[in-house]
Amino acid sequence: DQGYLSEDGVEVKTDAGTDKIRDWDKAPIALIQKSNDCSITLEFVQVSAAVAKTMFGDANVEVDATTGKVKAIHYTGDLLSHFGWLFRMRDANGPYVLAAFDGMVTGMSGFKLAKGEVVSFKAEIELFKNPANNRFFSILR
């Protein structure tokens, strides 16, 4: 359980970029796919051990054995582990589930420490294909 996300929710980004191949008359005759990227962006709004380990890696987070609270976070810049996520949300239309099978945190926009504000982590998570060739699926109920 990663805990709470900001009110902005989870944003899914897809990019299936193509290049147009044109004939002598400049009419498109074919498309060449150049990319097939998929990522999600979100903001964690708490510093739990689970969130810290997701953002910085298990080995880079010190947790108090008695309280379970984060004692220290180290930043190394190393590639992080792959995880799967299941987001359960609700909007005016009812429950919504987004399952991301295989993802890795590839970006963090930093975090702010300020009196009167909650420490939060904005993350970009690159999604990779699972054995069934899917990156995510969603269920609207």
C-alpha positions, 0 to 999 in steps of 0.5 A: 500500500503506497498510501495517499495520492494528491487530488490530481490523481493519476495521469496516463501518457501514451506516445505512439509517434509516427513519421509519414512517408510521402510520395512525389505529390507530398501525399502520405502513403505510409506511416512508420512507427518511431516510438511506443511509450507509456507512462503515468505521473502521480504525486504521493502525498505522504512519506511512508516507508513504502513510498520512500522505497519506491522513490529511492530504492529499498537499500536507500531508505532507513526505517525505524524497526520499532515504529516503522517510520522513515529515519533517513533517505539516501539518493544515489541516482541508481536505476530503481526496481520494477514494480506493479501498481493497482490504483483504486479510485472513485469519481462522480461515475463510481469506482475506477481501477487502473492496473499497471503491470510492470513499471519503474520510477524514472523521474521525480520532480523533487520535493519541498520541505516547508512549514505548514506543507505536506512533504510530497513526491511527484513521480513519473513511472515508465510502463513496460509490457507484460507477457500478454503485451499490455502495459496497463488496463483500466476498469470502469464500474 
